[in-house]
Amino acid sequence: MTEQSFAGLPATSIRDLKEHDGQRVLVQGWLYNMRSKGKLHFLMVRDGTGIVQAVMFKGNVDEAVFEQAKGLTQESSIRVLGTVKLDERAPGGVELGVDEMHIVHQAGEYPISPKEHGAHFLLERRHLWLRSKKQSAIMRIRDEAIRAIRDFFHERGFFCVDSPMFTPAACEGTTTLFELDYFDEQKAYLTQSGQLYGEASAMALGKIYVFGPTFRAEKSKTRRHLTEFWMVEPEAAYYDLDDVMTLAEDFVSHIVRRVLENRRAELDDLERDVSKLEPAANAPFPRITYDEAVKLLHENGHEDFPYGEDFGAPHETAIGAAYDRPVMVHRWPADIKAFYMKRDPENDKLALGVDMIASEGYGEIIGGAQREDDLEALETRIAEHELPAESFEWFTDLRRYGSVPHGGFGLGLERTLAWICGVEHLRECIPFPRMLHRIYP
């Protein structure tokens, strides 16, 4: 059949084929792989929504088409017409009996073969690696998580309000800022977080969330770090620390539930043990103080951990291993937390902050707090952290004009996805990762 013969025919997505049992449909996509056996070609065709086995029998197609199929290369783009047949033995529970095929483009020799490739090789070809079964599955799970995030906040009356990417000052310390030249010899920085501007938006709209890319110039090579990643940061007026923790656990359990409900096939493709993920679909989560977390560490092989320090990766792993779902650690030593966190009224040395640590060794996925709402206390903290007061004049204004208790948190999307998907490195959880020594492609 010629290309013109296919023109105007509506295509059916592979994910929807089960709804068309016995019907003749058009599928258009790319050849994932193929094997032949006598008078049969078994074409694995992908279209972005899934993969289907398209069976081509020599007697059912023109001889020229059968011969053309023999020469197909991996990732050649094709259109196939055929009849849908439910078959539990086939991948995805359905197969397509082909009667017509058109080659849109014959691909060159594909550089990513079925053999094992190193991380550098694959990252250099990330634009092609995304087409692989597991990487595509992660991207579909990412899409599901993003839609779940937006639905969660919309249903609870939160408004999406964007914060700027260019900022005049640091949100959390100056050592991890990307500095750039702005107009008229000014300096600007790529945002570390949308939170401070989110606080201003919350004072206008009550409940908001910021969702977008953030940047950290942290010279780290660990599997838990990217220099560019996505954060979702809700902020709400009249929220205290307990409100923040309740919102956080409801939020994470909602995301996990949605992925389990709608992306089970992708989790299967990733060989994810969902039994380890299912407990996180149900809030509430355990809540322990920093003091209790330190005691847990001392009792579980980390006797040398000094009180008052932040947790590193092995400590977060040990804390997370004690529970079958994420755990929230709250009331931290104020000296190791950001200037904007409110102090505990019962112990001025503690900050009303909370970190959520995922299970299975995936570490922190949420950092949040009740914010300091007292003007004098906030100005003192800014001075103690040696931050430029003039850069935060607008921020302190929020405490001059109608200050209220408020709080929020930030969830790192890629860290959360790594845990949900059960993958080792964050670089697989964003389409094009940016790391210490990687900015290509």
C-alpha positions in Angstrom: 0.0 0.0 0.0 1.3 3.5 -0.8 1.8 6.3 1.7 -1.1 8.1 0.0 -3.4 5.1 0.7 -2.8 5.6 4.5 -3.6 9.3 4.4 -6.7 10.2 6.3 -6.9 6.9 8.2 -7.2 7.6 11.9 -4.4 5.9 13.9 -5.1 3.9 17.1 -2.7 4.1 20.0 -1.1 0.9 21.1 -2.3 1.5 24.7 -5.9 1.5 23.4 -5.7 -1.7 21.2 -7.5 -3.9 23.7 -10.7 -1.8 23.1 -10.6 -2.8 19.4 -10.6 -6.6 19.6 -11.5 -8.0 16.1 -11.3 -4.6 14.4 -8.9 -3.5 11.6 -6.8 -0.6 12.8 -3.9 1.6 11.8 -0.9 1.7 14.1 2.0 4.1 13.3 5.3 4.1 15.1 8.8 2.6 15.0 10.2 -0.9 14.8 11.5 -1.8 18.3 12.9 -5.1 17.2 12.0 -8.0 14.9 12.4 -11.8 14.5 11.4 -14.0 11.6 10.5 -17.7 11.4 9.8 -19.1 8.0 6.7 -17.4 6.6 6.2 -15.2 9.6 7.7 -11.9 10.7 7.1 -10.8 14.3 7.5 -7.1 14.4 7.6 -5.4 17.8 6.2 -1.9 17.1 6.3 1.0 19.5 4.4 4.3 19.3 5.3 6.0 22.6 2.2 4.6 24.4 3.4 1.0 24.4 4.7 -1.9 22.4 2.7 -4.4 20.3 3.6 -7.6 18.5 2.6 -7.2 14.9 2.5 -10.6 13.2 3.0 -10.6 9.4 2.1 -13.9 7.6 3.5 -14.2 4.1 0.1 -15.3 2.8 -1.7 -12.2 4.2 0.4 -9.5 2.6 1.8 -8.6 -0.8 5.0 -10.5 -1.5 6.8 -7.2 -2.0 5.7 -6.0 1.5 6.9 -9.3 3.1 10.3 -8.9 1.4 10.5 -5.2 2.5 9.9 -6.2 6.1 12.9 -8.6 6.0 15.2 -5.6 5.5 13.7 -3.4 8.3 16.2 -2.0 10.7 15.7 -1.1 14.3 13.9 2.3 14.8 12.7 2.4 11.2 9.4 4.3 11.1 6.4 2.3 9.8 2.7 2.3 9.4 0.9 -1.0 9.7 -2.7 -2.0 9.1 -4.1 -5.1 10.7 -6.7 -6.8 12.8 -6.5 -6.7 16.6 -6.6 -10.0 18.5 -6.6 -10.4 22.3 -4.0 -12.9 23.3 -2.8 -13.2 26.9 0.4 -14.9 25.6 1.4 -11.8 23.6 3.3 -8.9 25.1 0.6 -6.5 26.5 -2.1 -9.1 26.1 -2.8 -8.2 22.5 -1.3 -8.7 19.0 -1.9 -7.2 15.6 -2.4 -9.4 12.5 -0.8 -7.3 9.7 -2.2 -7.1 6.2 -0.6 -3.9 5.0 2.6 -2.0 5.8 4.3 1.2 4.6 7.9 2.1 5.5 8.0 5.8 6.3 11.7 5.9 6.8 14.4 3.2 6.8 16.7 3.9 9.7 20.4 3.7 9.6 22.3 1.2 11.8 21.1 2.0 15.3 23.9 2.8 17.7 22.2 1.4 20.8 22.2 -2.4 20.4 20.7 -5.0 22.8 24.1 -5.6 24.3 25.2 -3.9 27.6 26.3 -0.3 27.2 28.1 1.9 29.8 26.5 4.9 31.4 28.7 7.4 29.5 27.8 5.8 26.1 24.1 5.9 26.9 24.1 9.4 28.3 25.9 10.7 25.2 23.0 9.2 23.2 20.3 10.2 25.7 18.2 11.5 22.8 18.0 7.9 21.5 18.2 6.1 24.8 14.8 7.7 25.7 13.2 5.3 23.1 14.2 2.2 25.1 11.5 0.3 26.9 12.5 1.1 30.4 13.4 4.8 29.8 10.0 5.3 28.0 8.3 3.7 31.0 10.0 6.1 33.4 8.9 9.1 31.3 5.2 7.8 31.2 5.4 7.4 35.0 6.8 10.9 35.3 3.9 12.2 33.3 1.5 10.4 35.5 3.1 11.8 38.6 3.0 15.4 37.2 -0.7 15.1 36.4 -1.3 13.6 39.9 0.5 16.6 41.5 -1.6 19.1 39.7 -4.8 17.3 40.3 -4.0 17.0 44.1 -3.6 20.7 44.6 -6.4 21.7 42.3 -8.8 19.5 44.2 -7.7 21.1 47.5 -8.1 24.7 46.3 -4.4 25.5 45.8 -3.5 27.9 43.0 -0.5 27.4 40.7 1.7 30.5 40.9 5.0 30.7 39.1 8.1 32.0 40.8 11.0 33.6 38.8 14.0 31.7 37.6 16.3 34.8 38.0 16.7 35.9 41.7 18.8 38.6 43.3 19.8 36.5 46.4 20.0 33.0 47.8 17.2 31.1 49.3 19.3 28.6 51.2 23.0 29.5 51.4 25.2 30.9 48.7 27.6 28.1 47.9 25.3 26.3 45.5 24.1 29.2 43.4 24.7 29.6 39.6 25.7 33.2 39.2 25.3 35.0 35.9 25.7 38.6 34.6 22.5 40.6 34.4 22.0 44.0 32.8 23.9 47.1 33.9 26.6 45.1 35.7 24.1 43.5 38.0 24.5 40.0 39.2 21.6 37.5 39.2 21.3 33.9 40.2 19.4 30.9 38.9 16.8 30.0 41.5 17.5 27.3 44.1 13.8 27.3 45.1 10.6 29.1 44.4 9.7 29.1 48.1 10.3 32.7 49.1 8.3 34.1 46.3 5.7 31.3 47.0 5.3 32.8 50.5 4.4 36.2 48.9 1.9 34.5 46.6 0.4 32.6 49.6 -0.2 35.9 51.4 -2.2 37.0 48.3 -4.1 33.8 47.5 -4.1 31.8 50.6 -2.9 28.4 49.3 -0.6 28.1 46.3 2.0 25.8 44.8 5.1 26.5 42.6 6.1 23.9 40.1 9.1 24.3 37.9 12.9 23.7 37.4 15.4 24.7 40.1 19.2 24.8 40.0 21.9 23.8 42.5 25.6 24.4 41.7 26.6 21.6 44.1 29.7 19.8 42.9 28.4 16.4 43.7 28.7 13.2 41.7 26.3 11.1 43.7 23.3 9.3 42.2 21.1 11.5 44.3 22.1 14.8 42.7 21.3 16.8 39.5 22.3 20.4 38.8 18.8 21.0 37.3 15.8 19.4 38.7 12.0 20.0 39.2 10.5 20.9 42.4 6.9 21.3 43.5 6.5 23.7 46.5 3.1 24.2 48.1 2.8 27.1 50.6 -0.3 27.9 52.7 -1.3 30.7 55.0 -2.4 29.7 58.5 -0.6 26.4 58.3 1.5 25.2 61.2 4.0 22.3 61.2 1.4 19.7 61.8 -0.6 21.0 58.8 2.5 20.9 56.7 3.2 17.2 57.6 -0.4 16.2 57.0 -0.4 17.8 53.6 3.0 16.2 52.8 1.9 12.6 53.6 -1.5 13.0 51.9 0.4 14.4 48.8 2.9 11.6 48.5 0.4 8.8 49.1 -1.8 10.4 46.4 1.1 10.3 43.9 2.0 6.7 44.7 -1.7 5.6 44.4 -2.1 7.2 41.0 1.0 5.5 39.6 0.0 2.2 41.0 -3.5 2.5 39.6 -2.6 3.9 36.1 1.0 2.8 35.4 1.2 -0.8 36.6 2.3 -2.0 33.2 5.2 0.5 33.3 6.2 -0.6 36.8 6.2 -4.2 35.4 8.5 -3.1 32.6 10.9 -1.7 35.2 10.6 -4.9 37.2 9.6 -2.8 40.2 8.6 -4.8 43.3 5.3 -3.0 43.9 4.8 -4.8 47.3 7.5 -2.5 48.7 5.7 0.5 47.2 2.1 -0.2 48.2 2.4 0.7 51.9 3.2 4.3 50.8 -0.1 4.6 49.0 -1.8 4.9 52.4 -1.3 7.8 54.8 -0.5 8.5 57.6 3.2 8.0 57.7 5.4 7.6 60.8 6.6 10.9 62.4 9.7 11.0 64.6 11.7 13.9 66.0 15.3 14.5 65.1 16.3 13.3 68.6 14.5 10.0 68.0 16.1 9.7 64.6 19.6 10.1 66.1 18.7 7.5 68.7 17.6 5.1 66.0 21.0 5.7 64.2 22.9 5.0 67.3 21.1 1.8 67.8 21.6 0.6 64.2 25.2 0.7 63.5 25.9 4.5 63.4 27.1 5.0 67.0 29.6 7.7 65.8 26.9 10.0 64.4 27.3 13.3 66.2 24.2 15.0 67.5 23.5 18.3 65.7 24.7 17.4 62.2 22.6 16.9 59.1 22.0 13.3 57.9 24.1 12.0 55.0 23.0 9.3 52.5 24.0 6.3 54.7 22.1 7.8 57.7 19.0 8.5 55.6 19.2 5.0 54.3 19.3 3.6 57.8 16.4 5.7 59.0 14.3 4.8 56.0 15.1 1.1 56.4 13.3 1.1 59.8 9.9 1.6 58.1 7.9 0.2 55.2 6.8 3.6 54.0 8.3 7.1 54.1 9.0 8.6 57.5 8.9 12.2 58.6 11.7 13.6 60.8 10.7 16.9 62.4 12.1 19.4 64.9 15.7 19.8 63.8 18.6 21.6 65.4 18.0 25.2 64.2 21.7 25.7 63.5 21.7 23.4 60.5 18.4 24.6 59.0 17.5 27.6 56.8 17.1 31.1 58.2 13.4 31.2 57.4 12.3 28.3 59.6 10.4 29.2 62.8 11.9 28.1 66.1 10.0 25.7 68.3 8.3 27.7 71.1 9.1 24.9 73.5 12.8 24.8 72.6 14.4 27.7 70.9 17.3 25.5 69.7 15.0 23.5 67.5 13.5 24.6 64.2 10.0 23.6 63.2 11.2 21.8 60.1 10.5 18.4 58.6 12.2 16.1 56.1 10.4 13.1 54.6 12.7 10.2 54.0 11.7 7.6 51.5 12.0 3.8 52.1 14.4 1.5 50.4 17.4 3.7 50.7 16.2 6.6 48.4 16.7 9.3 51.0 15.0 12.7 51.4 12.2 13.5 49.0 10.6 16.4 50.9 12.0 19.3 53.0 9.5 21.6 54.6 8.8 23.8 57.6 6.6 26.2 59.4 8.0 29.6 58.4 9.1 32.4 60.7 6.3 34.9 60.8 7.7 37.3 63.4 9.5 40.3 61.8 12.1 40.9 64.5 13.0 37.2 64.6 13.4 37.0 60.9 15.6 40.1 60.7 17.8 38.6 63.4 18.1 35.3 61.4 19.0 37.2 58.2 21.8 39.0 60.1 23.0 35.8 61.8 23.3 34.1 58.4 25.2 37.2 57.0 22.7 37.7 54.2 22.3 41.1 52.5 19.3 42.7 54.3 18.5 44.9 51.3 17.9 41.8 49.1 15.3 40.5 51.5 13.5 43.8 52.1 10.5 42.6 50.0 10.5 39.3 52.0 10.5 41.0 55.4 7.6 43.2 54.1 5.4 40.0 54.3 5.9 40.2 58.1 5.1 43.9 58.2 1.8 43.8 56.4 -0.6 41.1 57.7 1.8 38.5 58.9 0.2 35.1 59.7 1.5 31.6 60.6 2.3 29.8 57.4 4.2 26.9 56.0 5.0 24.6 53.2 7.5 22.2 51.7 9.4 21.3 48.6 9.3 17.9 46.9 12.0 16.9 44.5 10.3 15.3 41.5 13.2 13.2 40.3 14.1 11.9 43.7 10.5 10.9 44.2 10.4 9.2 40.7 13.6 7.3 41.4 12.0 5.8 44.5 8.7 5.1 42.8 10.4 3.5 39.8 13.0 1.7 41.8 15.9 3.0 39.6 19.3 3.7 41.0 20.1 7.1 39.6 18.2 10.4 39.2 19.6 10.9 35.8 17.1 8.3 34.4 14.2 10.3 35.9 14.5 13.5 33.8 14.5 13.5 30.0 17.9 15.3 29.6 19.9 15.2 32.8 22.3 18.0 33.8 25.1 16.9 36.1 28.5 18.1 37.3 30.2 17.1 34.0 27.3 16.7 31.7 25.4 19.3 29.7 25.2 17.4 26.4 22.9 16.6 24.6 
